[in-house]
Each structure stands twice: as structure tokens, then as C-alpha cells.
Amino acid sequence: MAFDPSIARRVSDDVWAGTILPTLEEYITIPNESPAFDPHWDEHGHMARAVALLREWCASRPIDGITIEVVQLPGRTPVLLVEVPAHGDGAGGAGADPDDTVLLYGHLDKQPPMEGWRDGLGPWSPVVDGDRLYGRGGADDGYSVFAALTAIEAVREAGGAHTRCVVLIEATEESGSPDLPAYVEHLLPRLGAVSLVVTLDSGCADYERLWVTTSLRGLIDATLRVDVLEVGVHSGMSGGAPDSFRIARSLLSRVEDETTGRILLDALHAAVPAERAEQITAAAAAIGGEPGDDIPLVPGARPMAGSVADLITQRTWEPSLTVIGASGLPEVGKAGNVLRAATTLGLSFRLPPTVDAKAAAAALGAALEADPPYGARVVFTANQAESGWDAPATAPWLTAAFDAASAETFGAPARAIGIGGSIPFMAMLGARFPAAQFAVIGVLGPGSNAHGPNEFLHLPTARHLTAGVARLLDAHARRGATAS
């Protein structure tokens, strides 16, 4: 039978309206913060509640042969593992490997609440307002297991085919996925011969088409500590003693131009591949508008790029530094006239996809710690150094499937774009499954504000994406027949 996209769309719409939306609303009420933000997650029980809710929904789905299991290694967060046998008469073509597998990935842990939610909204209070479902974790990434299994239902009802599918939902992604490598190793015999990885934790540049993520930046999470005094002293009586914040500020100028924001170390830069440059040009044309239209700038402020294409390049293939925190600085209303003993800055460096994060961290440490001003004690600590990911060459069958999925569900051609954020496990999955194709897609579009206040899931995009994944599954199953 031929895959009928109209049936896939109907199934997606029906399941989202019937069971996904109410279950996702219940999921939003659970404050299952990632372990980095809730070290006592196990005793609090919120993660277990979220896993149980999603497991119950999975068990309710009418998919023949489905098996659902919660796997938990000692001392680690649980993962939800769903296995679905192959279906249809085109699964992989003649002589296909029966272990040929699509791995569909998502996560269920959440960022902390954050302040600044508008009146009537809150992180644990789901609210549907028009096409938007507000609340923490709906878009990042609670929707993923619902989309994955509904896509499998849709491809079956639409007369399509799919190879064996494994859905893996983890619970540490917002903490940098520290538990995921152990689970991939533990479950490797059950994952099968993975030839397609569908990652549902990415973003989209608009809500008008399917956006395919081609690259992700790497990340260095670090601290820079400057100690000058044994104890703080009276600021008016300490002439001659240097200020630790001024030293920290001057040290950052060694690695970043404070006027332009350009990173000054060659070890943190990489050339933009020609294919990615072409995709950036096409993406900029599809997005249109003015640079910074999607940034909530205060009146009068402007972005650091001259065009939309420049801004995309800056976000995806150039390094950047953000000072994300500080210690040793009291609140203004509680600050005394004291020359403080030390200053610690929390630093987040984003790296081009092909830069080696550990080598970059070493270069930063060498630059920041060398010859400290006034002999101050300077310590740079890289708490996390994760390389980015650049997608392998896309197979012709998958390129065609992206275009078909976007046209059938959104009514517009697909586009490819890099993402400025980091998904640390993608490099690990790329290394573990070097022969696999990757479909990295998601619903985090303009204004969705993942990690911040007023996070929302754009419901039409979620429904379209679900039906689009059904098309990808069918195309993957028939790729052997197509090639022959």
C-alpha cells in the first residue's frame, strides 16, 4: 500500500486532541526538574511521577507488538524504553536487516521555573491560549514521546511501513545528559542496527515549515575565580589594593573583544563549510524580516549582525561568551562599602560545531591564567566541555522525505539550519552510530522561550511535526526499494 499523508494528518490531529493534550497538561503540573537543579530528585519523587504518567499513556496506545519498560541503572535517573516491531511490506526493501532500527529520542526532565511569567501563567500551571500550550516542559521536551508513538500509529493507519522502532526518553538532558552514555552502552544490544536517529529536541526558525537541524554548537561551562584579599576591607581605606572584579573584567578582554563580542582565540574558531553557507542563505530568505526580530530587545537596542544571514552564521558557526552568573557580589541594596576579597564569574562559551571542546577549554585556561595582573590568584575551571555536532551528508531518500513531509503537513518546502544551542549527546550518538542518518527536528520556534518564562508549545506545529515524522518513518522503511 502507498502511504496516504491525509490519513497521517488526521490521525495526528485526532490523537493530539483526544489524549495527548490532556496528558501533556498533567505532565506540565509535575515539577520534575533535572538533577542539576534538583539534586534530591529521587526522594522528591517528581521524576518518578512524570515517568509513570508517560508510561501509562504509552501503554494505552493501540500499537500491535509494543513493549514498554522503565529502565533504571543504580544511582541514575530512569529512562523510558519503548520497542515497536517492524510493520508493512516495504520495511527496508529486499534482503533488509530485520534488526534495522529507527531510534527516536526525547527527554522528560525540565529546567527550573524561572521568574517573570506573565499574569495568569506559571511553570507548573498549564494554560491553553489559542494555538499555544503554556507551561514548563511541554515544548522542551515533554511532547516528544507523544509525537513519536503517534507518528508510528499514523504511518500504520496511513498504509505506510516502518522498520523496527525504539523510543528512548531520558531524564538528564537539561543537566547535559550525564546518564545517557551509560544507558546507550547498557541498552546497545536492544537498540539494534540503528540506521536512522530521529531527535525531537531541536528547534524551528518559524512555524511555517519543517526545519531540519544541520549542526549544533559545542559548549564550555566554566568558572573564572579571582582572589586578591584574604578578607574584605573598607573600600575607602584600601588604596593600592586591586579590585578583583576589575581584574576579572580585564582577563575576559584577553579572550573576547568587549566592543564587538568576537572571540579572540583561534582555537575556538572554525570555517563554515560551503554546504552550510548555502543553507544559511536559503534559511535567511525563508525567514525574512530584519535581524533580531525574534530577540526581545529593549527599545533602541540592536543585534550584533548586519543581516539575517549574518545573524544565523553568528548563532550557529561562531563562538561566543556569555557571563551567566557571579559570586562574591552582594545585591545592590545589601552591599557595604567594602573592597571584596574575590570575584567568581560563571562563563558559558558556545563553540562552532567542529571545534574540539577540550582543546578549546585548554586554550582558554592558558590565556586566562597566564601572568595574572598584580599577582592575583586566578583559577579557570572548565566544569563541562562538550563538542558540537555537524550532521553527516544527508542521503537522497532522506532529503526527499524532508521535502515531502514539510509539503504534506505544513504546505511549504523544508529548510535546513544550524542551532546555536548545544545538545551534548548528539556528538556521542554520531560517534556510536557512524553509519546512521539523522533527522534532528523540533518545535522550539520564535517566542517559545524554552528555559525561560512563558515557555509554550505551538500546538499546530506539534501536530504537523508528528504527521511529518510518519512520512520519514515510511520513507526510511522503503529506502532500499527506492534505491533499487
Buried (B, 14 or more C-beta within 10 A) or exposed (E): EEBBBEBBBBBBBBBBEEBBBEBBBBBBBBBBBBBBBBEEBBEBEBBBBBBBBBBEBBEEBEBEEBEBBBBBBEEBBBBBBBBBBBBBEBBBBEEBBEEBBBBBBBBBBBBBBBEEBEEEBBBBBBBBEEEBBBBBBBBBBBBBBBBBBBBBBBBBBBBBBBBBBBBBBBBBBBBBBBBBBEBBEEBEEEBBBBBBBBBBBBBBBBBBBBBBBBBBBBBBBBBBBBBBBEEBBEBEEBEEEBBBBBBBBBBBEEBBEEEEBBBEBEBBBBEBBEBBEEBBBBBBEBBEEEBBEBEEEEEEEEBEBEEBBBBBBBBBBBBBBEBEEBEBBEEEEEEEEBBBBBBBBBBBBBBBBBBBBBEBBBBBBEBBBEEBBEEBEBBBEBEBBBBBBBBEEBBEBBBBBBBBBBBBBBEEBBBBBBBBBBBBBBBBBBEBBEEBBBBBBBBBBBEBBBBBBBBBBBBBBBBBBBBBBBBBBBBBBBBBBEEE
